[in-house]
Amino acid sequence: MLFRSKDGWQDEIRKGFNECMRVLKKNGTLVFKWSEQQVMVSDVLKAIDAKPLFGTRRGKTIFLVFMKS
């Protein structure tokens, strides 16, 4: 994803995440892949205000799984 500005990435991530969750069916799952090359996943989780069911890390790449309830 290419961000328009350094300061607006939180809003862009939040909007994208919320749209993904909106279109999921009830009990649908979302697998979220993130690289900590520039932004830490802890900052992303603050921006989306959601808690994953679980996740795994491989180097700087993190996979998180969310479920729509």
N, C-alpha and C positions, 0 to 999 in steps of 0.2 A: 504494500500500500504506500502510495506517495502522499505525504502530508503537504498541505499548502503552506503552512507556516510552523515554526517550532512551537509556538505558543498554543496553537489550536488543535494539537493532536488528540488531547483528551476528549474534546467534543466530537471529533471525527470517529474515534474508537467507540465512544458511547453510543452514537447514532447507529453505527454499523452493527454493534452488538445487539442493541435493542431491536433493530429490524430483523436480525437473524432469529432472535427469540420470538418475535411477533409471528413470524411465518411458520414456526415449528408447531406441530400438532402437540396436544397434551401428552406428556411423558416423552416427548421427542428429545433427542440428545444433540448437543452441539460440541464438536471437538474443535478447540481453539489452539492454534499453533502460534507461538511467539518466539522471536529471537531477541535476546537481551544485548544485541550488538550496540544499540543506542539508548533504549529505554528499558528499565527494569520491569519485570513482570509485576512486582509489588505495586508499582505506580500505575500500571494498566488496571490491576484489580481495584485500586482506589477509584479510578476513572469510571469503570463500568458498574461499580457498587454491586457486585455479585460474587458469590462464593462457589467455587467449583466443587463437584463431587469428589474428584481426585485429579491427580496430575502426575506427570513424570518429566524428568529432566535428562537431557543428553547434551552435555557441554553447555553452550549458551542457548540451546533450543529447548523450549518447554511446551508440552502438550497438556492442556487442561480440558476436562470434560464437565459440561454443564447440562442440566436437565430442566425442561420446562414442566412445571407442576400445574 
